[in-house]
Amino acid sequence: MRADRLITDCRLATMVDRGEAYGAVEDGAVLIRDGDIVWVGARADLPEHEAAETDRLDGRWVTPGLIDCHTHLVFGGDRSGEFEQRLGGATYEEIARAGGGIVSSVRMTREASEDDLVASALRRLAGLKASGVTTVEIKSGYGLDRDSELKMLRAARRVGVEGGVQVATSYLGLHAVPPEYRDNRAAYVDLAVDEILPAAHAEGLVDAVDAYCEPIAFSTDEVARLFDKAKALGLPVKLHADQLSNGGGAALAARYGALSADHIEYADEAGIAAMANAGVVAVLLPGAFLMLQEETPPPIGALRGHGVAMAVATDCNPGTSPVASLLAAMTLACVQFRLTPEEALAGATRHSAKALGMADRIGTLEVGKAADLAVWDITRPAELCYWLGAPLLHRRYAAGRPD
């Protein structure tokens, strides 16, 4: 077997769901060719091969590259002032209704150039990469006009190229009503659905379509209009659902066969059952839960009971989750939501891959998948959720190429 690279003398957390904890292989090896895994397993079973390069990892653990499946990584400015307001007692809803929140990020994002957006996003991406991330989802939604939304999505594509990660983009036009449409939200929905989305799609900038379904944002009827357009364009959908109240978001996501329903703190049993039947992934966002000082966690017991796949993501954004470490999000998911370390790692690998519609290419260490790997200075996989802020990453491989 010809290979470009052999990775050996390592322990593998393949994250393949086959009964063993973490899909572990204690003395493993990986053969890589043309950016893909062509063989993986126990070193004792390694086939005859010829590898151009060999990396011996001195017993370190190797996992799939981590996948951050929900971020707002591209934006202008920051909202540290609102952070201080919330610490002083103001609620997220109060800040939003007073013209802060998403709307303040809209102003700063519109003022920023594309180059400025890329440069600031790359700084935040550095934190994600240091936590083992090789794939990142990036949403629009801070432009809320045609030119600014397209600018954000172009910047997101550039972040992937310049930052050395795979980027999946999501159009989030229904994120908030921009100030100029405050008195005519129907006209803004028309613009977002009928003009901005088709333009972004025509330019090849959209991998999925997202929306924020909440009383302070958009109704289920408005989101349904957007999702109908997305389906007509052949684009998958996902949803910010039931974060602050039970507005039927989980059920709506299920009705449209969404890739994921994200947040879902207030989703009810019927919504969870519908997600399970439709194969919708639940994306847990513990950073926002922490920063908003929420008290109602997602219904983890119901999700487990119905067999819903649970992904974990940073929700990296300027207002409610300024979190730039997926490892930190995994730790928070364990501490706040009582996920096990294995559930958290599955949530940042194979379940996050499913939440992006990319499970056929990333998320586990298997033959035929991309050789996106993370190598860790740990003695057991649970350490990835145990340490908070420790420099655990030894090396990343993106499509078989080491950093």
C-alpha positions in Angstrom: 0.0 0.0 0.0 1.5 3.4 -1.0 1.0 6.3 1.4 2.2 9.8 1.7 2.4 9.6 5.5 2.4 7.0 8.2 1.4 8.1 11.7 2.4 5.5 14.2 3.3 4.8 17.9 0.0 6.4 19.0 -3.3 5.7 20.7 -6.4 6.3 18.6 -9.7 7.7 19.7 -11.4 6.9 16.4 -14.8 8.0 17.7 -16.4 5.2 15.6 -19.5 4.1 17.5 -18.8 0.3 17.7 -19.0 -0.4 21.4 -15.6 0.5 22.8 -15.2 3.7 24.7 -14.1 6.4 22.3 -13.7 3.7 19.6 -10.2 3.4 21.1 -7.2 1.6 19.6 -4.4 1.4 22.2 -1.4 0.9 19.8 -2.5 2.3 16.5 -1.4 3.6 13.2 -2.8 5.6 10.3 -1.9 5.6 6.7 -2.6 8.8 4.6 -2.7 9.3 0.9 -3.8 12.4 -1.0 -5.3 13.9 2.1 -7.4 10.9 3.0 -7.1 8.0 5.5 -6.4 4.8 3.5 -5.9 2.6 6.5 -6.4 2.9 10.2 -6.2 0.3 13.0 -3.9 -1.6 15.4 -0.2 -1.2 14.5 0.2 -5.0 14.7 -2.2 -5.3 11.8 -0.5 -2.7 9.6 -0.4 -3.9 6.0 2.7 -3.9 3.8 3.2 -0.3 2.8 5.5 2.3 1.5 5.2 5.7 3.2 7.0 8.8 2.0 7.1 10.2 5.6 6.6 8.6 9.0 5.5 10.5 12.1 6.1 8.6 15.4 4.0 10.2 18.2 5.6 8.6 21.3 2.3 7.2 22.6 0.2 10.3 22.2 -3.5 10.2 21.7 -5.0 11.0 18.2 -8.6 12.1 17.7 -10.4 13.3 14.6 -9.9 17.0 14.1 -12.5 18.8 16.2 -15.4 20.4 14.4 -17.0 23.6 15.6 -20.5 23.4 14.0 -22.0 26.7 15.2 -20.0 30.0 15.2 -20.5 33.6 14.3 -16.8 34.0 13.8 -17.0 36.9 11.3 -18.2 40.2 12.8 -17.1 43.8 13.3 -16.1 45.2 16.7 -17.1 43.7 20.0 -19.8 44.0 22.7 -17.7 44.0 25.9 -19.8 46.9 27.1 -22.9 44.8 27.0 -21.1 42.2 29.0 -20.6 44.7 31.7 -24.3 45.7 31.4 -25.4 42.1 31.9 -23.1 41.8 35.0 -24.9 44.8 36.3 -28.3 43.1 36.0 -29.6 43.9 32.5 -31.1 40.9 30.6 -30.3 39.9 27.0 -33.9 40.8 26.0 -33.6 44.3 27.6 -30.4 45.0 25.9 -31.8 43.9 22.5 -35.0 45.9 22.8 -33.0 49.0 23.7 -31.1 48.8 20.4 -28.1 46.8 21.6 -27.4 43.1 21.1 -27.3 41.9 17.5 -28.2 45.4 16.1 -25.0 47.0 17.6 -22.9 44.3 15.9 -24.8 45.0 12.6 -23.6 48.6 12.7 -20.0 47.7 13.4 -20.0 44.9 10.8 -21.4 47.2 8.1 -18.7 49.7 8.8 -15.9 47.1 8.6 -14.2 46.3 5.3 -14.0 42.7 4.1 -10.3 42.7 4.9 -11.0 43.9 8.4 -13.5 41.2 8.9 -11.1 38.5 7.8 -8.3 39.8 9.9 -10.3 39.9 13.1 -11.9 36.5 12.4 -8.4 35.0 11.9 -7.4 36.1 15.4 -10.4 34.3 16.9 -9.8 31.3 14.6 -6.3 31.0 16.2 -8.0 30.1 19.5 -10.2 27.5 17.9 -7.2 25.9 16.0 -5.2 25.8 19.3 -8.1 23.7 20.7 -7.7 21.1 17.9 -10.3 22.5 15.4 -9.9 21.6 11.8 -13.5 22.4 10.5 -15.5 25.5 11.4 -19.1 26.6 10.5 -19.4 30.4 10.1 -22.7 32.3 9.8 -23.6 35.6 8.3 -26.3 37.6 10.1 -24.6 40.7 11.2 -24.9 42.5 7.9 -28.7 42.3 7.3 -28.5 44.0 4.0 -27.5 42.6 0.6 -24.0 44.0 0.4 -23.1 43.4 4.0 -24.4 39.8 4.1 -22.5 38.9 0.9 -19.4 40.6 2.4 -19.6 38.5 5.5 -20.0 35.3 3.5 -17.0 36.2 1.2 -15.0 36.9 4.3 -15.9 33.5 5.8 -14.7 31.7 2.6 -11.4 33.6 2.9 -11.0 32.7 6.5 -11.0 29.0 5.5 -8.4 29.5 2.8 -6.1 31.8 4.8 -6.7 30.1 8.1 -6.0 26.5 7.1 -9.3 25.1 8.1 -12.4 23.8 6.3 -15.2 26.3 6.5 -18.9 25.6 6.1 -21.0 28.8 5.6 -24.6 29.4 6.8 -26.7 32.3 5.6 -28.4 33.8 8.7 -30.4 36.6 7.2 -33.3 36.1 9.6 -31.1 36.9 12.7 -32.6 40.3 13.6 -34.6 43.1 12.0 -32.2 45.8 11.0 -32.9 49.4 12.3 -34.1 50.7 8.9 -36.8 48.1 8.8 -37.9 48.4 12.4 -41.4 49.6 11.4 -41.7 47.3 8.4 -40.4 43.9 9.3 -42.4 42.2 6.5 -40.4 44.1 3.9 -37.2 43.0 5.5 -38.3 39.3 5.5 -39.1 39.8 1.8 -35.6 41.2 1.2 -33.8 38.5 3.2 -35.8 35.6 1.5 -36.3 36.8 -2.0 -33.2 38.9 -2.8 -30.3 38.3 -0.4 -30.4 34.5 -0.2 -30.7 34.0 -4.0 -27.8 36.4 -4.6 -25.6 34.6 -2.0 -26.5 31.2 -3.5 -25.8 32.4 -7.0 -22.3 33.4 -5.9 -21.7 30.0 -4.3 -21.4 31.5 -0.8 -24.0 29.4 1.0 -23.7 25.8 2.3 -26.8 26.0 4.6 -29.6 28.4 5.7 -30.2 29.3 9.3 -32.6 31.5 11.2 -33.3 32.7 14.7 -36.8 31.6 15.8 -37.7 33.4 19.0 -40.3 36.1 20.1 -37.5 38.7 20.1 -36.4 37.6 16.6 -38.6 35.8 14.0 -41.8 33.8 14.1 -42.2 30.2 12.9 -44.2 31.5 9.9 -41.4 33.9 8.9 -38.8 31.2 9.2 -41.0 28.8 7.2 -40.9 31.3 4.3 -37.1 31.3 4.4 -36.9 27.5 4.7 -39.2 27.1 1.7 -36.9 29.3 -0.4 -33.9 27.3 0.9 -35.5 24.0 -0.1 -36.3 25.4 -3.5 -32.7 26.3 -4.0 -31.6 22.9 -2.8 -30.0 24.1 0.4 -30.2 22.4 3.8 -31.5 24.3 6.8 -30.7 24.6 10.5 -32.3 26.6 13.3 -31.6 28.7 16.4 -34.5 27.1 18.3 -36.2 27.4 21.7 -33.3 29.2 23.4 -35.2 31.6 25.5 -38.7 30.1 25.3 -40.6 27.2 23.9 -41.7 28.6 20.6 -42.0 25.4 18.7 -38.6 25.7 17.1 -37.5 22.1 17.6 -40.7 20.9 15.9 -40.3 23.3 13.1 -36.7 22.1 12.5 -38.0 18.6 12.4 -40.7 19.5 10.0 -38.2 20.7 7.5 -35.7 17.9 8.1 -33.1 20.4 9.4 -29.5 19.4 9.9 -29.7 20.7 13.4 -31.7 22.6 16.0 -29.3 24.7 18.1 -29.6 25.9 21.8 -33.0 24.1 22.5 -33.0 24.9 26.2 -36.8 25.1 26.2 -37.6 22.4 23.7 -40.4 20.1 25.0 -40.7 16.4 24.8 -42.9 16.5 21.6 -40.2 18.6 19.9 -37.4 16.3 20.9 -39.4 13.3 19.7 -39.9 15.0 16.4 -36.2 15.8 16.1 -35.4 12.1 16.7 -37.8 10.9 14.0 -36.4 13.4 11.5 -32.7 12.8 12.4 -32.1 16.4 13.5 -29.0 16.9 15.5 -29.2 18.9 18.8 -26.4 21.4 19.0 -25.6 22.3 22.6 -24.1 25.8 23.2 -22.9 25.9 26.8 -20.9 29.1 26.2 -24.1 31.1 25.7 -25.7 29.3 28.6 -22.9 30.4 30.8 -22.6 34.0 29.6 -26.3 34.7 29.8 -26.4 33.1 33.3 -29.3 30.9 32.2 -30.9 28.5 34.6 -32.8 26.1 32.4 -30.4 23.6 30.7 -31.3 21.7 27.5 -33.4 18.6 28.2 -30.4 16.2 28.1 -32.4 13.3 29.5 -35.1 13.6 26.8 -32.4 13.9 24.1 -30.7 10.7 25.4 -34.0 8.9 25.8 -35.0 9.6 22.3 -31.6 8.9 20.8 -31.0 12.4 19.5 -27.4 13.0 18.5 -25.9 15.8 20.6 -23.2 18.1 19.1 -21.2 20.6 21.1 -20.1 24.0 19.7 -18.7 27.3 20.9 -21.3 29.7 19.4 -18.4 32.1 19.2 -20.0 35.5 18.8 -19.5 39.0 20.1 -22.4 39.2 22.5 -23.6 36.1 24.2 -20.7 33.6 23.7 -17.3 35.2 23.3 -15.8 31.7 23.5 -12.9 30.8 21.2 -12.0 27.3 22.5 -14.0 24.2 21.6 -12.2 22.4 24.4 -13.6 25.0 26.8 -17.1 24.4 25.4 -16.7 20.7 25.9 -15.7 21.2 29.5 -18.7 23.5 30.1 -21.0 20.9 28.4 -19.9 18.3 31.0 -20.1 20.6 34.0 -23.3 22.5 33.1 -25.2 19.9 31.1 -23.8 16.7 32.7 -22.5 15.2 29.4 -19.9 12.5 29.9 -16.5 13.3 28.4 -17.1 10.7 25.7 -20.4 12.4 24.8 -18.7 15.8 24.7 -15.9 14.5 22.4 -18.5 12.7 20.2 -20.3 16.1 20.2 -17.3 17.9 18.9 -16.4 15.2 16.3 -18.9 12.8 14.7 -22.1 14.5 15.8 -20.8 17.9 14.8 -20.0 16.4 11.4 -23.6 15.2 11.1 -24.8 18.7 12.1 -23.0 20.1 9.1 -24.1 17.3 6.7 -20.5 16.3 6.4 -20.4 12.9 8.3 -19.3 11.1 5.1 -16.0 13.1 5.1 -15.1 14.1 8.6 -15.8 13.4 12.3 -14.3 9.9 12.8 -11.0 8.1 12.0 -12.1 5.8 9.2 -10.9 4.7 5.8 -12.1 7.1 3.1 -12.4 10.1 5.4 -10.3 13.2 5.3 -7.1 13.0 7.3 -8.1 15.8 9.7 -6.5 14.8 13.0 -5.6 16.3 16.3 -2.7 15.0 18.4 -2.9 15.5 22.2 -0.5 15.5 25.1 -2.8 13.6 27.4 -2.9 10.2 29.0 -6.6 9.5 28.5 -9.3 11.2 26.4 -11.3 12.4 29.4 -8.5 15.0 30.0 -9.8 16.9 27.0 -12.8 17.9 29.1 -11.0 17.9 32.5 -8.5 20.6 31.9 -9.8 24.1 31.4 -7.3 26.3 29.6 -4.3 23.9 29.5 -2.3 23.7 26.3 -3.2 20.1 25.4 -2.7 20.2 21.6 0.5 18.7 20.3 -0.2 19.0 16.6 -3.0 19.3 14.0 -3.2 17.6 10.6 -5.4 19.2 8.0 -6.0 16.9 5.0 -2.9 14.9 6.1 -0.6 17.9 6.3 0.8 18.8 9.8 0.8 22.3 11.1 
